[in-house]
Amino acid sequence: MDDSVSSNISGGTFYGPVFMGRDSRVAHHGPMAPPVPRMLPFGPDGFVDREVLRDRLDGLLAGRDGQGAPLLVLLHGTVGVGKTGLLLHWAQQRQDAFPGGVFYADMSPQGLADPTGTAAVLESFIGVLGTPRSELPATEAALAARFRSLSAERPSLVVLDGVLSAAQVDVERLLPGHPAGMVVMTSRFRLGAVEGRLPVRLAVPELDEEACAELFRTVAGEDVPAGEALRTVLRASAGLPYVVRIAAARAADPASDGVEGLAARIARENILEALEMPRRLFDLAYEALDPQVQRGFRLLGVHPTPEFADALLDELAPGVRGPLYAAGLLERSGPRRSRLNGVVHGHAQILAAPDPSDGPRVIDWYLRRAVAAELRISGRWRAGALFAEPGPLAGVFRDKAEALEALEPDRNNLVAVAELPGLEPAQLCLLAEAVHGLFLDRGHHALWIRIARLAADCAVDDGLLLARMHFELAFALTDRGSAEDLDEARTHYDAARESARRAGGHARTESSALEGLGRIAVAQGDPQAAAELYGQALAALGDLEHPRGRALLEYHQGNAASGRPARTGRRPPGGGVAQLPGAHRAGHRERGEDPAAPGHGPPRGRTPRGGGRTARGSPGGLRRAHAQPGRRRARTGRRTRGPRRPGGRAGRLAGGAGAVRVTAQHPGRGSPDPPRPRGPGAGAGLRRRRRTGG
């Protein structure tokens, strides 16, 4: 008996197992069905949130029927935001919707150092479909044709993870053969048209704090307590799932100090350093940038916050904003404003640390911008050298409204700049003067006082500068106007006077400080003391040419002497003079001290704070009425033009000693309160006005 085994196989290409046995003979003509590939790696454990984006992907999936070519989709977002995790999670749950299989390729396993090309991707796809390496086509075009042929029978999904650029890959050659297929890419970059095809772009945002907390507990355990320590860690993680997972793993490590210890480290260090996390993912994103764009990215590392005006980057690093947007490292935070993710900003800080030379450029940009805005907002006198010779800064903004609109979004950045360790005392004092108009107009008292206090603390070696900084701090405290604020403001006004005297005397500063003390006296219900202080402020001006300041001081002195309440009509409990309004004190000379700056101070035709109208509603009319009391007739409480408003006020000017008498029209009364002259000579002045008819 012959025990030999003879097996013959003939035919075309075989897919799948081949069985051999005694006396068996297999004859096959034609290809076998190719296997169904399932190339997806595992997705992240404990996936949270992203319902909106998953619904969008489901909607695109449901709309495939009837399309003429496979659908192209792009998921884009910054480093570590979870693009790959989202796509893998969704694709794992939707594999049954692709009977032709799911193909996966990592397009940048080593970043720019070794990007994956189109031919290599096609070879892997065709290989998993069963084609032996020896039978692979030689050219990229032939590989693409073979892939389309092998995937033409049933819809399939192609996942291209980490695409670096539209030029990196020929997407047209990676399209599967069935028209109901899909190609979904992930990229940090906002890719445009890819080989003439515009993808459906879905932006992957940062997670909110609630989702971050859920993810943190998924990794670290449900027993992580809610509290300030956890919030500190989550805020520092900046909504990036990649960072949240690492932070949670560190907190769960038995050898660590838990969430509290991690939060304490984050308060002292950059989060990337606090977590001792590998920075390779962020380094790859940086290395993908051109050298000029890398320089701009490092410049943002010396910026004190992640958010800023587009103008800053456009002026200090022209041409880099667009590439940073395209790279997914920068995003919109508002009209004409941009931001880095907080962790990405931390990475930029690490890169910038060896060469902080851009720091002074950023500081100088903010100083010049704030000075340019202040020049339009207020005409008051300032001590800073840049105000004395502003040069082209005077024309940066067209008017006050534009200046306020431009500077308002940077209010927190201005405080952050003030707190930079490299800021010189003179720069800090200049900044304190430059933010005065913005913070006064918008009522940002906490920020204003914070900067002014820093400036007063650092200006210890300069008499006049120290005097001005004490005045700035006192003015901000007075404007906020709580009882504690007014008590502290009095101390700083006194310190301003003393510092001005030590500097050899500065009439404007000493007079302004005395005026501030007078306003505090008014607010605290002591009009007699206020009138005396206003008189001292007038005397302190000496020979200084300051007609507007003198006129306003006389105006305040007259109001104080009359015992009239502030314009708001609010009275403190038990009567007395009303407290100063919280955010607007247009009557104070420091809002518009400069007589050469028309348009500043009490607006034309409006009632100044603390009293009635000036003659013809203008500060100039007030001065002329004092100089020539017979030239103008004092207005009564009743308007001469237009309908009279119930409860409205009008002003009546009383000559003599510069006193200004204000009368009020009360509801239900047919005439204003009778005049009550105040101060020496006031009665004679009133008699002169009656005789002249003015």
Secondary structure, 3 states (H helix, E strand, C coil): CCCCCCCCEECCCCCCCCCCCCCCCEECCCCCCCCCCECCCCCCCCCCCCHHHHHHHHHHHHCCCCCCCCEEEEEECCCCCCHHHHHHHHHHHCHHHCCCCEEEEECCCCHHHCCCCHHHHHHHHHHHCCCCHHHCCCCHHHHHHHHHHHCCCCCCEEEEECCCCCCCCCHHHHCCCCCCCEEEEEECCCCCCECCECCEEEECCCCCHHHHHHHHHHHHCCCCCCCHHHHHHHHHHCCCHHHHHHHHHHHHCCCCCHHHHHHHHHHHCCHHHHCCCCCHHHHHHHHCCCHHHHHHHHHHHHCCCCEEEHHHHHHHCCCCHHHHHHCCCCEEEECCEEECCHHHHHHHHHHHCCCHHHHHHHHHHHHHHHHHHHHHHCCCCCCCHHHHCCHHHHHCCCCHHHHHHHHHHHHHHHHHHHCCCCCCHHHHHHHHHHCHHHHHHHCCHHHHHHHHHHHHHHCCCCHHHHHHHHHHHHHHHHHHCCHHHHHHHHHHHHHHHHHHHHCCCCHHHHHHHHHHHHHHHHHCCCHHHHHHHHHHHHHHCCCCCCHHHHHHHHHHHHHHHHCCCCCCCCCCCCCCCCCCCCCCCCCCHHHCCCCCCCCCCCCCCCCCCCCCCCHHHCHHHHHHHHHCHHHCCCCCCCCCCCCCCCCCEEEEECCCCCCEEEEECCCCCCCCCCCCCCCCCHHHHHHHHHHHCC
